[in-house]
Amino acid sequence: MSNPTEEQLFKAVKESLEKDGRLGRFKAQLCSSVMSILHTRQPTKEDFGEIPEETKIINELLREYLLWNGYVYSENFLSVESGADKDKQPKEKVAAKLGIIDVPRKSEIPLLYYIVSAFQNHDE
């Protein structure tokens, strides 16, 4: 039996890291570290000024959509970059602001899907 080559070892390690999700986490951490170096500090509320209510709602819709689809690291970047990381709102509150009344209390489907569905059904 021959010893594995460096390329075979590299491939096996990569497959293992991809399989359990660690490779994605490592990539996200690397991107985060690079962003930290480039920005030298975390953005603050003062950097953004007062965030308009519409922007807060859009950010929350995007955040919920990203998390539901498993884009945890993208959600994290969105929250930090938009200044929304401290301003997370409950789904029921966002639904009420948008006038969406028939969302089941425990519904796991993101509100963004309800909005898209309403426009698709409106055209029919």
C-alpha positions as a Markdown table, in Angstrom:
| # | Residue | x | y | z |
|---|---|---|---|---|
| 1 | Met | 0.0 | 0.0 | 0.0 |
| 2 | Ser | 1.5 | 3.3 | -1.0 |
| 3 | Asn | 1.5 | 6.5 | 1.0 |
| 4 | Pro | -1.0 | 9.1 | -0.1 |
| 5 | Thr | 0.3 | 12.0 | -2.1 |
| 6 | Glu | 0.2 | 15.6 | -0.9 |
| 7 | Glu | -2.6 | 16.3 | -3.3 |
| 8 | Gln | -4.7 | 13.3 | -2.1 |
| 9 | Leu | -4.2 | 14.5 | 1.5 |
| 10 | Phe | -5.2 | 18.0 | 0.6 |
| 11 | Lys | -8.3 | 16.7 | -1.2 |
| 12 | Ala | -9.3 | 14.5 | 1.8 |
| 13 | Val | -8.9 | 17.4 | 4.3 |
| 14 | Lys | -10.9 | 19.8 | 2.0 |
| 15 | Glu | -13.7 | 17.3 | 1.6 |
| 16 | Ser | -13.8 | 16.7 | 5.3 |
| 17 | Leu | -13.9 | 20.4 | 6.1 |
| 18 | Glu | -16.7 | 21.0 | 3.5 |
| 19 | Lys | -18.7 | 18.0 | 4.7 |
| 20 | Asp | -19.1 | 19.3 | 8.3 |
| 21 | Gly | -19.3 | 23.0 | 7.3 |
| 22 | Arg | -16.0 | 24.1 | 8.8 |
| 23 | Leu | -14.6 | 25.2 | 5.5 |
| 24 | Gly | -17.4 | 27.8 | 5.0 |
| 25 | Arg | -16.9 | 29.0 | 8.6 |
| 26 | Phe | -13.2 | 29.4 | 8.0 |
| 27 | Lys | -13.7 | 31.3 | 4.8 |
| 28 | Ala | -16.2 | 33.6 | 6.5 |
| 29 | Gln | -13.8 | 34.2 | 9.4 |
| 30 | Leu | -11.0 | 35.0 | 7.0 |
| 31 | Cys | -13.2 | 37.5 | 5.1 |
| 32 | Ser | -14.3 | 39.0 | 8.5 |
| 33 | Ser | -10.7 | 39.3 | 9.5 |
| 34 | Val | -9.7 | 41.0 | 6.3 |
| 35 | Met | -12.6 | 43.4 | 6.6 |
| 36 | Ser | -11.6 | 44.2 | 10.1 |
| 37 | Ile | -8.1 | 45.0 | 9.0 |
| 38 | Leu | -9.4 | 47.2 | 6.2 |
| 39 | His | -11.9 | 49.0 | 8.4 |
| 40 | Thr | -9.6 | 49.0 | 11.5 |
| 41 | Arg | -12.8 | 49.3 | 13.6 |
| 42 | Gln | -16.4 | 48.2 | 13.7 |
| 43 | Pro | -18.9 | 50.6 | 12.3 |
| 44 | Thr | -21.0 | 52.5 | 14.8 |
| 45 | Lys | -24.5 | 54.1 | 14.7 |
| 46 | Glu | -22.7 | 57.4 | 14.2 |
| 47 | Asp | -21.2 | 56.1 | 11.0 |
| 48 | Phe | -24.6 | 55.5 | 9.5 |
| 49 | Gly | -26.6 | 58.4 | 11.0 |
| 50 | Glu | -30.2 | 57.7 | 11.7 |
| 51 | Ile | -31.3 | 54.7 | 9.7 |
| 52 | Pro | -34.6 | 55.3 | 8.0 |
| 53 | Glu | -37.5 | 53.0 | 9.1 |
| 54 | Glu | -37.8 | 51.6 | 5.5 |
| 55 | Thr | -34.2 | 50.6 | 5.5 |
| 56 | Lys | -34.5 | 48.9 | 8.9 |
| 57 | Ile | -37.5 | 46.8 | 7.6 |
| 58 | Ile | -35.6 | 45.9 | 4.4 |
| 59 | Asn | -32.6 | 44.8 | 6.4 |
| 60 | Glu | -34.7 | 42.7 | 8.7 |
| 61 | Leu | -36.5 | 41.0 | 5.7 |
| 62 | Leu | -33.1 | 40.3 | 4.2 |
| 63 | Arg | -31.7 | 39.0 | 7.5 |
| 64 | Glu | -34.6 | 36.6 | 8.0 |
| 65 | Tyr | -34.3 | 35.4 | 4.4 |
| 66 | Leu | -30.5 | 34.8 | 4.7 |
| 67 | Leu | -30.8 | 32.9 | 8.0 |
| 68 | Trp | -33.7 | 30.7 | 6.7 |
| 69 | Asn | -31.7 | 29.7 | 3.7 |
| 70 | Gly | -28.6 | 28.9 | 5.8 |
| 71 | Tyr | -26.6 | 31.9 | 4.8 |
| 72 | Val | -25.5 | 32.6 | 8.4 |
| 73 | Tyr | -22.2 | 34.3 | 7.5 |
| 74 | Ser | -23.9 | 36.5 | 4.9 |
| 75 | Glu | -26.5 | 37.5 | 7.5 |
| 76 | Asn | -23.7 | 38.3 | 9.9 |
| 77 | Phe | -21.9 | 40.6 | 7.4 |
| 78 | Leu | -25.2 | 42.3 | 6.5 |
| 79 | Ser | -26.0 | 43.0 | 10.1 |
| 80 | Val | -22.5 | 44.4 | 10.9 |
| 81 | Glu | -22.2 | 46.4 | 7.6 |
| 82 | Ser | -25.7 | 47.9 | 7.8 |
| 83 | Gly | -25.5 | 48.8 | 11.4 |
| 84 | Ala | -28.5 | 46.5 | 12.0 |
| 85 | Asp | -26.8 | 44.1 | 14.4 |
| 86 | Lys | -28.2 | 45.9 | 17.4 |
| 87 | Asp | -31.6 | 46.7 | 15.9 |
| 88 | Lys | -33.1 | 43.2 | 15.2 |
| 89 | Gln | -36.9 | 43.2 | 15.3 |
| 90 | Pro | -39.3 | 40.3 | 16.0 |
| 91 | Lys | -41.0 | 38.9 | 12.9 |
| 92 | Glu | -44.5 | 39.8 | 14.2 |
| 93 | Lys | -43.5 | 43.4 | 14.6 |
| 94 | Val | -42.1 | 43.6 | 11.0 |
| 95 | Ala | -45.2 | 41.8 | 9.7 |
| 96 | Ala | -47.4 | 44.3 | 11.5 |
| 97 | Lys | -45.5 | 47.3 | 10.0 |
| 98 | Leu | -46.0 | 45.9 | 6.5 |
| 99 | Gly | -49.7 | 45.1 | 7.1 |
| 100 | Ile | -49.2 | 41.4 | 6.7 |
| 101 | Ile | -51.8 | 39.9 | 8.9 |
| 102 | Asp | -52.2 | 36.3 | 8.0 |
| 103 | Val | -48.7 | 35.1 | 9.0 |
| 104 | Pro | -49.0 | 32.2 | 11.4 |
| 105 | Arg | -47.4 | 33.0 | 14.7 |
| 106 | Lys | -44.9 | 30.1 | 14.4 |
| 107 | Ser | -44.4 | 30.3 | 10.7 |
| 108 | Glu | -40.8 | 29.6 | 9.6 |
| 109 | Ile | -41.3 | 31.0 | 6.1 |
| 110 | Pro | -39.6 | 34.3 | 5.8 |
| 111 | Leu | -41.8 | 37.4 | 5.3 |
| 112 | Leu | -40.0 | 38.1 | 2.1 |
| 113 | Tyr | -41.6 | 35.0 | 0.6 |
| 114 | Tyr | -45.1 | 36.3 | 1.6 |
| 115 | Ile | -44.4 | 39.6 | -0.1 |
| 116 | Val | -43.1 | 38.0 | -3.3 |
| 117 | Ser | -46.1 | 35.6 | -3.3 |
| 118 | Ala | -48.5 | 38.4 | -3.0 |
| 119 | Phe | -47.1 | 40.2 | -6.0 |
| 120 | Gln | -47.0 | 37.0 | -8.0 |
| 121 | Asn | -50.7 | 36.3 | -7.2 |
| 122 | His | -51.6 | 39.9 | -7.9 |
| 123 | Asp | -50.5 | 39.6 | -11.5 |
| 124 | Glu | -52.6 | 36.5 | -12.1 |
